[in-house]
Amino acid sequence: MSIGAGIALFAIGAILAFAVNVDLGWVNLDMVGYILMIAGAAVFLIGIVLLFRRRRTDTVTRTVTDPAVARTAEPGGVTHRVTRETDGTVGL
């Protein structure tokens, strides 16, 4: 959503800066257009960074044989499942 909003802000800013020739005494539409273009580019870049931010999940499975439990359990032993979630982002 932020990528689309960035593109929309940039397009509206470009229209105000380059296509509208209205002279208002209380606001400079060229400056407003440039500001919207800069804001649109910033929102677009933030959206791209958040899109490529990756998350990684590691799953580790260990088999442990406990002599007291191994007689009553399956011959393979007791299986413990450990899940670790690590965030792979850098600088955010």
N, C-alpha and C positions, 0 to 999 in steps of 0.2 A: 504494500500500500504506500509506503514512503517513497518508493521509486516512482510510482505514478504521480504522487503529489509533487515530487521534485520536478518532474518533467512539466507538469501543469503550471507550476509557479514560474519556471524558466520561460515557458511559452507565453504566458500572460505578461511577464516582464519584457520580453522581446517585442511583443505587440505594442506595449505602452512606450517603450523606448524608441522604436524605429518606425512604427506605422501610424501612430496617432499624432496629428498635428494640431492639437488644441492648446491654446494659450490661456491658462488659468492664472489669475494673479496670486492666489493663495497657496498653490501647490505646483511644483515642477514635476510634470509627468515623466520626463526623461529620467530624472533621478529616482523616482519611484520605480520605474521600469528596471533600472540598473540594480537597485536594491532587491527587487523580486528575482531578478536573474541570479544574483549571488546567493540569495536564500534558497532558490530552487536547486542550484548546483550543490550547495552544502547538504540539503536534504537528500538529494540523489546519492551523493557519496556515502552518507551515513547509512542509507538503505542498502547500498552495495556491500559495505563493510559488515552490516548485520546479516546479510544474506550469506556471505561466505564464512561467517563465524561457524566453526565446527565444534561439535560435541562428540566425545568419544566415550564408549562404554566398554570396559574390559570385564570379561567373565572368566573366572578361574575356578576349575573343578579339581578337587583333591580327593584321593581315596586313602583313607586311614584305616588300618586294621587294629582294632582294640581286642586283645586276647579275651577279655571278659565278655565282649559282645559278639565276637566272631563266631563263637560256638552256636549262638542262637540266631545270628543274622545270616545273611546270604554269604556264600563263600568269598565273594569279592570284597567284603568289608563294608564299612559304613562310608557313605559318600556325603561330603560337606560341600555346599555350593556357596561361594563368596562372590558378590558382585560389587565392583568398584566403579563409580562414575567420576570421571575427571573432565573438567572443562578445558578444552584446548585453546581457549582464547588467549591472546597475547596483547597486553596493553589496554584492555577494556575492563 
